[in-house]
Amino acid sequence: MPRPTPAQLGYGSATVVCSTLVMLLLSEVSSPAGVVAISVAGLALGVLVALTLAMPWPGRARSGSAAGVAERRETARVPQTVGARTDRGR
């Protein structure tokens, strides 16, 4: 299993902390079971955000990736016909 990137750790941790605090403040839960349930929900949301960062979006290549550059080069090539003249000035 690959190691998480710093961006995944940062966004996931920030999501856990912020979402848990917001849910606790908005729900005004005081029972321990409610606090545990909201904490688990915040943790699940943070994991979801971190995993979403790791997944590539279908149909979109990253602009700096080698696959994206190679794909753009292939589509930019103009096919040459056999026997085409390249000396247009004559």
C-alpha positions as CSV (number, residue, x, y, z in Angstrom):
1,M,0.0,0.0,0.0
2,P,1.5,3.4,-1.0
3,R,2.3,5.9,1.7
4,P,0.0,9.0,1.9
5,T,1.3,12.3,0.5
6,P,1.7,15.4,2.7
7,A,-1.3,16.9,0.9
8,Q,-3.5,13.9,1.8
9,L,-2.4,14.0,5.4
10,G,-3.0,17.8,5.6
11,Y,-6.4,17.9,4.0
12,G,-7.6,14.8,5.8
13,S,-6.5,16.1,9.2
14,A,-8.0,19.5,8.6
15,T,-11.2,17.9,7.5
16,V,-11.4,15.8,10.6
17,V,-10.8,18.7,13.0
18,C,-13.0,21.2,11.3
19,S,-15.9,19.0,10.5
20,T,-15.9,17.5,14.0
21,L,-15.8,20.9,15.6
22,V,-18.6,22.3,13.4
23,M,-20.8,19.3,13.9
24,L,-20.3,19.4,17.7
25,L,-21.1,23.1,17.8
26,L,-24.1,22.9,15.6
27,S,-25.7,19.8,17.2
28,E,-25.0,20.9,20.8
29,V,-24.6,17.3,21.8
30,S,-23.7,16.7,25.5
31,S,-23.9,13.0,25.8
32,P,-20.8,10.9,25.4
33,A,-22.5,8.6,22.9
34,G,-23.3,11.6,20.7
35,V,-19.8,13.0,20.9
36,V,-18.4,9.6,19.9
37,A,-20.8,9.4,17.0
38,I,-19.9,12.8,15.7
39,S,-16.2,12.1,16.2
40,V,-16.5,8.9,14.1
41,A,-18.4,10.8,11.4
42,G,-15.7,13.4,11.3
43,L,-13.0,10.8,11.1
44,A,-14.9,9.0,8.2
45,L,-15.2,12.3,6.4
46,G,-11.5,13.0,6.8
47,V,-10.6,9.6,5.4
48,L,-12.9,10.1,2.5
49,V,-11.3,13.4,1.6
50,A,-7.8,11.9,1.9
51,L,-8.7,9.0,-0.3
52,T,-10.4,11.2,-2.9
53,L,-7.2,13.1,-3.3
54,A,-5.4,9.9,-4.2
55,M,-7.8,8.8,-6.9
56,P,-7.2,10.1,-10.4
57,W,-10.1,11.8,-12.1
58,P,-11.3,9.7,-15.1
59,G,-10.9,11.4,-18.5
60,R,-8.5,14.0,-17.2
61,A,-4.7,13.7,-17.3
62,R,-2.6,15.8,-15.1
63,S,-1.0,18.7,-17.0
64,G,2.5,18.0,-15.9
65,S,2.4,14.2,-16.1
66,A,4.3,12.3,-18.7
67,A,1.2,10.6,-19.9
68,G,-0.6,13.9,-20.4
69,V,2.4,15.4,-22.3
70,A,2.7,12.3,-24.5
71,E,-1.0,12.4,-25.2
72,R,-1.0,16.0,-26.3
73,R,2.0,15.4,-28.5
74,E,0.2,12.5,-30.3
75,T,-2.9,14.6,-30.9
76,A,-0.9,17.6,-32.1
77,R,0.9,15.7,-34.9
78,V,-0.3,16.3,-38.4
79,P,-0.4,13.2,-40.6
80,Q,1.8,13.5,-43.7
81,T,0.5,12.0,-46.9
82,V,2.8,9.9,-49.0
83,G,4.4,12.0,-51.8
84,A,3.3,15.3,-50.3
85,R,5.4,18.2,-51.5
86,T,7.1,20.3,-48.8
87,D,8.5,23.0,-51.1
88,R,5.5,25.3,-51.5
89,G,7.5,28.2,-52.7
90,R,8.3,26.8,-56.1
